[in-house]
């Protein structure tokens, strides 16, 4: 009985450790890296990083780039929660890891940060192999950007795993006593932390210098979302870049991070044509009855 208890405790400890760490591009043996969000204000010298509880492969399998009717909502306050409000079945609600954010976001969102005009955010996920093993599709990344379209070479995609330094620092900082809480899945940068825990130093605007596009954008505007993957092991060749139909936004009033690809609302002209068509069909039907 005692051995069983010890084994159970070890399993629980291992599970907790897995939930506490953001899996990066090195976690690519059986599963892919985690989806994680970052928020940063240079004026306030503060950044916040959070594990969103889903892996790249889970998101990629459940949400097609062209899928409409998707709405995924993460509450960043306190214990946090995930809600799938999609009209399209995704199954992600059953897959998301339960993560206690421990109020870290509340500590990050000081009045100065909340009102900062330079507050930006981004969402990333990583799954890459070293260059020497880089068969087509072996390196996969998800990234936000305010750009309408992106291009990247295989070499740039190979270098995107440089951001591992950021997730490694963030994971090590998750129990930093200066934050007042040993919260799983979230951490905040402040003056007492290692430099890589700061978004500006550890992740940066362009995947730590790997790419030519910027991943973050203003917290007041939605960001486009892209899937990037290498096409071969030749660094100079163009990589695959696919744009998602949905975008990421941050509700600053509700402290909610949202991915949404709403179904298009018909324009007034479309309604007018529809009504005209129905009217014409009705006229034809009446004439046939009278004939």
C-alpha positions as CSV (number, residue, x, y, z in Angstrom):
1,X,0.0,0.0,0.0
2,X,2.8,2.4,0.9
3,X,4.6,1.7,-2.4
4,X,1.3,2.4,-4.3
5,X,0.9,5.7,-2.4
6,X,4.5,6.7,-3.3
7,X,4.0,5.8,-6.9
8,X,0.7,7.8,-7.0
9,X,2.4,10.8,-5.4
10,X,5.2,10.6,-8.0
11,X,2.7,10.5,-10.8
12,X,0.8,13.5,-9.4
13,X,4.1,15.4,-9.0
14,X,5.1,14.7,-12.6
15,X,1.7,15.8,-13.8
16,X,1.9,19.0,-11.9
17,X,5.4,19.7,-13.3
18,X,4.2,19.1,-16.8
19,X,1.3,21.6,-16.3
20,X,3.7,24.2,-14.8
21,X,6.1,24.3,-17.7
22,X,5.5,25.7,-21.2
23,X,6.6,23.0,-23.6
24,X,8.9,24.5,-26.2
25,X,10.4,23.4,-29.5
26,X,12.5,20.7,-27.8
27,X,9.4,18.8,-26.6
28,X,8.9,17.2,-30.0
29,X,9.4,13.5,-29.4
30,X,5.7,12.5,-28.9
31,X,3.9,15.8,-28.6
32,X,4.5,19.3,-29.8
33,X,5.1,22.5,-27.9
34,X,2.5,24.5,-26.0
35,X,0.4,27.5,-27.1
36,X,1.4,30.4,-24.9
37,X,0.6,34.1,-24.8
38,X,2.8,37.0,-23.8
39,X,1.9,40.6,-22.8
40,X,4.5,43.3,-22.5
41,X,4.8,47.0,-21.7
42,X,8.2,48.6,-22.3
43,X,7.1,51.8,-20.4
44,X,6.3,49.7,-17.3
45,X,9.2,47.3,-17.7
46,X,6.8,44.4,-17.2
47,X,5.8,41.3,-19.1
48,X,3.4,38.4,-18.4
49,X,3.6,35.0,-20.0
50,X,0.9,32.3,-19.8
51,X,0.6,28.7,-20.8
52,X,-2.8,28.4,-22.7
53,X,-3.1,24.7,-21.9
54,X,-3.2,23.4,-25.5
55,X,-0.4,22.0,-27.6
56,X,0.4,23.1,-31.2
57,X,-0.8,19.7,-32.6
58,X,-4.1,19.9,-30.7
59,X,-4.9,23.4,-32.0
60,X,-3.8,22.5,-35.5
61,X,-5.9,19.3,-35.6
62,X,-9.0,21.0,-34.2
63,X,-9.0,24.4,-35.9
64,X,-8.4,24.3,-39.7
65,X,-6.9,27.6,-41.1
66,X,-10.1,28.1,-43.1
67,X,-12.5,27.2,-40.3
68,X,-15.3,29.7,-39.5
69,X,-17.5,29.9,-36.4
70,X,-14.7,29.4,-33.9
71,X,-14.5,31.3,-30.6
72,X,-12.1,30.2,-27.9
73,X,-11.9,32.3,-24.7
74,X,-9.3,32.3,-22.0
75,X,-9.9,34.2,-18.8
76,X,-6.6,35.3,-17.4
77,X,-7.7,36.4,-14.0
78,X,-7.1,34.3,-10.9
79,X,-7.6,30.6,-11.4
80,X,-8.5,31.2,-15.0
81,X,-10.8,29.3,-17.3
82,X,-11.2,28.2,-20.9
83,X,-14.5,28.4,-22.8
84,X,-15.2,27.1,-26.2
85,X,-18.1,29.2,-27.7
86,X,-17.6,27.8,-31.2
87,X,-20.6,27.0,-33.4
88,X,-18.2,24.5,-35.0
89,X,-17.3,21.4,-33.0
90,X,-13.6,21.5,-32.0
91,X,-13.4,19.2,-29.0
92,X,-10.7,21.4,-27.4
93,X,-12.7,21.9,-24.2
94,X,-12.0,18.3,-23.4
95,X,-8.3,18.6,-24.2
96,X,-7.3,21.8,-22.5
97,X,-5.1,21.4,-19.4
98,X,-6.5,22.9,-16.2
99,X,-4.0,25.6,-15.2
100,X,-4.1,27.8,-12.1
101,X,-2.8,31.2,-13.0
102,X,-2.7,32.1,-9.4
103,X,-3.6,35.8,-9.8
104,X,-0.2,36.5,-11.5
105,X,-2.0,38.5,-14.2
106,X,-3.6,40.7,-11.6
107,X,-0.1,41.5,-10.2
108,X,1.1,42.3,-13.7
109,X,-1.8,44.5,-14.6
110,X,-1.0,47.4,-12.4
111,X,-2.8,50.7,-13.1
112,X,0.2,51.8,-15.1
113,X,0.3,48.7,-17.2
114,X,-3.5,48.7,-17.7
115,X,-3.4,52.2,-19.1
116,X,-0.1,51.8,-21.0
117,X,-0.5,52.9,-24.6
118,X,2.4,50.6,-25.5
119,X,0.9,47.4,-24.1
120,X,1.3,44.6,-26.7
121,X,0.6,40.9,-26.8
122,X,1.3,37.9,-29.0
123,X,0.6,34.1,-29.1
124,X,3.1,31.5,-30.1
125,X,3.6,27.7,-30.3
126,X,6.8,25.8,-31.3
127,X,7.7,22.4,-32.5
128,X,11.1,22.1,-34.2
129,X,14.0,19.7,-34.8
130,X,17.6,20.6,-35.2
131,X,18.7,21.6,-38.8
132,X,20.4,18.3,-39.4
133,X,17.1,16.4,-38.9
134,X,14.9,18.8,-40.6
135,X,12.8,16.8,-43.1
136,X,9.9,18.6,-44.7
137,X,7.3,19.6,-42.1
138,X,9.5,18.7,-39.1
139,X,9.6,22.3,-37.9
140,X,6.2,23.8,-37.2
141,X,5.3,27.1,-35.6
142,X,2.2,29.2,-34.9
143,X,2.6,32.9,-34.6
144,X,0.5,36.0,-34.4
145,X,1.3,39.1,-36.4
146,X,-0.3,42.4,-37.3
147,X,0.9,41.9,-40.9
148,X,-1.7,40.9,-43.5
149,X,0.6,38.3,-45.0
150,X,4.0,36.7,-44.2
151,X,6.9,35.1,-46.0
152,X,9.8,33.1,-44.4
153,X,12.6,30.9,-45.6
154,X,13.3,27.5,-44.2
155,X,16.4,28.9,-42.5
156,X,14.3,31.5,-40.7
157,X,11.9,28.8,-39.6
158,X,14.8,26.7,-38.3
159,X,16.0,29.7,-36.2
160,X,12.6,30.3,-34.6
161,X,13.4,27.8,-31.9
162,X,15.8,30.5,-30.4
163,X,12.7,31.5,-28.4
164,X,13.3,28.4,-26.3
165,X,15.5,30.6,-24.2
166,X,12.5,32.6,-23.3
167,X,10.2,29.7,-22.3
168,X,13.1,28.1,-20.4
169,X,13.6,31.3,-18.3
170,X,9.8,31.7,-17.9
171,X,9.4,28.2,-16.6
172,X,12.2,28.6,-14.2
173,X,10.7,31.8,-12.9
174,X,7.2,30.4,-12.3
175,X,7.9,30.0,-8.6
176,X,9.8,33.2,-8.1
177,X,9.1,34.4,-4.6
178,X,9.0,38.0,-5.7
179,X,5.7,37.2,-7.3
180,X,4.2,36.0,-4.0
181,X,2.8,32.8,-5.5
182,X,4.1,29.5,-6.9
183,X,1.5,29.5,-9.7
184,X,1.5,26.9,-12.4
185,X,1.4,28.0,-16.0
186,X,2.0,31.8,-15.6
187,X,4.7,34.2,-14.5
188,X,5.5,37.9,-14.5
189,X,8.7,39.7,-15.2
190,X,9.9,42.4,-12.8
191,X,13.2,44.1,-12.0
192,X,14.4,41.2,-9.8
193,X,14.2,38.5,-12.6
194,X,16.7,37.2,-15.1
195,X,16.8,39.2,-18.3
196,X,15.4,36.4,-20.5
197,X,12.1,36.4,-18.5
198,X,11.4,39.9,-20.0
199,X,9.5,39.5,-23.3
200,X,11.7,42.2,-24.9
201,X,14.9,40.3,-24.2
202,X,13.8,36.7,-24.3
203,X,11.1,36.5,-27.0
204,X,11.3,39.8,-28.8
205,X,9.3,41.3,-31.6
206,X,10.7,39.0,-34.3
207,X,11.2,35.6,-32.7
208,X,14.5,36.6,-31.1
209,X,15.7,37.9,-34.4
210,X,14.9,34.8,-36.4
211,X,12.3,36.3,-38.8
212,X,11.6,39.6,-40.6
213,X,8.0,40.0,-39.3
214,X,6.9,41.1,-35.8
215,X,4.7,38.7,-33.7
216,X,3.2,41.1,-31.2
217,X,0.7,43.9,-31.8
218,X,-1.2,46.5,-29.8
219,X,-3.5,45.1,-27.1
220,X,-6.2,47.3,-28.5
221,X,-6.3,45.6,-32.0
222,X,-6.7,42.0,-33.2
223,X,-3.8,40.1,-34.6
224,X,-3.7,37.7,-37.5
225,X,-2.5,34.1,-37.0
226,X,-0.1,32.1,-39.1
227,X,1.2,28.5,-39.4
228,X,4.8,28.2,-40.6
229,X,6.6,25.0,-41.5
230,X,9.8,24.1,-43.4
231,X,9.5,22.6,-46.9
232,X,12.9,20.9,-46.9
233,X,16.3,20.9,-45.2
234,X,17.5,23.6,-47.6
235,X,17.7,26.8,-45.6
236,X,17.4,29.1,-48.6
237,X,14.1,27.6,-49.9
238,X,10.8,29.2,-49.0
239,X,8.9,27.8,-46.1
240,X,5.2,27.1,-46.0
241,X,3.2,30.0,-44.5
242,X,-0.6,29.6,-44.0
243,X,-2.9,32.3,-42.7
244,X,-5.7,31.4,-40.4
245,X,-9.2,32.8,-41.0
246,X,-9.5,33.8,-37.4
247,X,-7.6,36.4,-35.3
248,X,-6.5,36.9,-31.7
249,X,-7.8,39.8,-29.6
250,X,-7.5,40.8,-26.0
251,X,-10.5,42.2,-24.1
252,X,-8.9,44.6,-21.7
253,X,-12.1,45.0,-19.7
254,X,-12.7,41.3,-19.1
255,X,-9.1,40.3,-19.2
256,X,-9.9,37.7,-21.8
257,X,-7.7,36.4,-24.6
258,X,-9.8,35.3,-27.5
259,X,-9.3,33.5,-30.8
260,X,-12.3,34.1,-33.1
261,X,-13.2,33.3,-36.7
262,X,-16.8,34.4,-36.8
263,X,-18.9,33.4,-39.8
264,X,-19.2,36.3,-42.2
265,X,-22.3,38.5,-41.8
266,X,-24.1,39.1,-45.1
267,X,-23.8,42.6,-46.4
268,X,-27.1,44.6,-46.8
269,X,-26.8,44.2,-50.6
270,X,-26.8,40.5,-50.1
271,X,-30.1,40.6,-48.2
272,X,-31.6,42.8,-50.9
273,X,-30.7,40.4,-53.6
274,X,-32.0,37.5,-51.5
275,X,-35.4,39.3,-51.0
276,X,-35.6,40.2,-54.7
277,X,-34.9,36.6,-55.6
278,X,-37.6,35.4,-53.2
279,X,-40.0,37.9,-54.6
280,X,-39.3,36.8,-58.2
281,X,-39.9,33.2,-57.3
282,X,-43.2,34.1,-55.7
283,X,-44.3,36.0,-58.8
284,X,-43.5,33.0,-61.0
285,X,-45.3,30.6,-58.7
286,X,-48.5,32.8,-58.8
287,X,-48.4,33.1,-62.6
288,X,-48.2,29.3,-62.9
289,X,-51.2,28.8,-60.6
290,X,-53.2,31.3,-62.6
291,X,-52.3,29.7,-66.0
